[in-house]
Amino acid sequence: MHPCLQYTDQDGIYVNPKSFAIATMWCFYSPKYNCWFRTPYENHETWMSISSIIVKSGYYKDRVPALINVEIIEYLRENNPIPPDAIIH
């Protein structure tokens, strides 16, 4: 798993916490689709595939995430790490 991602103990969701000039990003692995999804929204209403870097909707629509979040997205896309069974829902 990418070192910036932390497991949240919430429905298989990982988070890269907010820091100076970097918005929080939540990620989860879908066994149904065998890939990762992400969202910059705390309410988790809009999940986006990691196949695209640009945010698809909401307040951050058409924006590119901070460099560290792009790095995480690319890592998940390239490596597709599968979380432990206890975390997958």
ROVOVO-983028 format. One record per residue (C-alpha): residue in one letter; x, z, y. Coordinates in steps of 0.02 Angstrom, whole numbers, plus 32768, in hexadecimal, padded with zeros to 4 digits. Layout:
N
AXZY ...
This chain:
89
M800080008000 H803B7FDF80B1 P808C807E80F8 C801E807E8194 L7F7C80858130 Q7F3581308102 Y7EA881508087 T7E1281A080DF D7DBA81ED8047 Q7D238186807E D7CDD80FC800F G7D8580AE7FE7 I7DB08094809E Y7E61809880E2 V7E8D80A98199 N7F1B8081820F P7EFB81078293 K7EF080E1834B S7F8D80FB83AF F7FC680C9845C A7F878017847F I7F537FFE83C9 A7E9D80048392 T7E70805682EF M7E587FE1825D W7DFA800C81BD C7E157FAD811B F7DC67FAD806F Y7DE37F517FCC S7D4E7EFB7F7B P7D5E7EEB7EBE K7CCA7E727EC2 Y7D2C7DF77F2D N7DDA7E317EF6 C7E147E3A7FAB W7E207EA88045 F7DAD7EB380DC R7DCC7F038185 T7D727F3E8220 P7DA57F8182CB Y7CFD7FD982DB E7CE8809182B1 N7C3480788279 H7C737FF981F6 E7BE27F84821D T7C4A7EE58221 W7CC47EC98193 M7D337E2F819D S7D9A7DD98119 I7E557DEA812E S7E5F7D2D8120 S7E4F7D2581DD I7EB27D848260 I7E377D6982F1 V7DA87DE68300 K7D037D8D82DA S7C817DF68338 G7C5B7E8C83A4 Y7CBD7ED68435 Y7D637E9083F6 K7D1E7DE283CF D7D9E7D5583DB R7E2D7DCF83F3 V7ECA7DDD838B P7EF07E8F834F A7F8D7EED8382 L802C7EB3832D I80307F4482B0 N7F7C7F1F827B V7FA87E678266 E803B7E9E81FA I7FC57F06818E I7F477E778180 E7FD17E00814A Y80157E7F80CE L7F6A7E97807F R7F4A7DDC8079 E7FF37DB4802C N7FFF7E457FB1 N7F477E6E7F8E P7F757F1D7F4F I7EEF7F6B7EE2 P7ECA80217F0C P7EC480A47E81 D7E2480A07E18 A7DEC81477E61 I7DE480F77F0F I7D8C80537EE5 H7CCF80577EF7 
